[in-house]
Amino acid sequence: MYGSLGTPYFKFYDLRIATAITFAGQYAIQWIGNKLNIYLNNLLKTENEDYVIASDTDSAYLSLGKLVDQTIRTTKPNASTKEIIRFMDRICKEAIQPYIDKSYQELASYVNAYAQKMDMKREALCDVAIWTAKKRYILNVWDNEGVEYAKPEIKVSGLEVKKSSTPSSCRAKLEEAIELIV
């Protein structure tokens, strides 16, 4: 709706409503980012640590390295990557997801929303993530939306390896380079 309402050629053009949509989205993602940082700082007994390493319109990327170090790595120092990914999946299902749902219900109450419509689900669990800029990243994905991979898949977003303007021969070499980097 934002795009339509923000276009002067649209019958129901209203820049005020388009702006309200943008601000509401920004507020909602900042709300959950702040809540997740509070939650993880309390859980891990840290102060003012930023566990939300990136966020976007509908996403918050968390660093769970300290959580892994303080839990599974202390009880099982030689845990495999798959075991760690399964542990993170369990923590996301049993603790983080319910907390996100509760936090968005708090937001709905705070803004006196007609109904709570914010919904966030866990997407990718990775052992390596590299950001070069906003919306430009590489993820080494072991589990995507509950589907565990035998071998990790590399997800690339916004980088030259994905751009059609990059020659195909260069794209192939860039993909090889990304595999080496990850």
GIQUI-V478117 format. One record per helix or strand of 3 or more residues. SS is the DSSP state (H for helix, E for strand). FROM is the first residue (numbers start at 1). TO is the last residue. If there is no record, write none. Layout:
ss=SS from=FROM to=TO
ss=SS from=FROM to=TO
This chain:
ss=H from=2 to=5
ss=H from=15 to=44
ss=E from=52 to=56
ss=E from=59 to=62
ss=H from=65 to=70
ss=H from=72 to=75
ss=H from=81 to=110
ss=E from=124 to=133
ss=E from=136 to=144
ss=E from=147 to=157
ss=H from=160 to=162
ss=H from=168 to=181
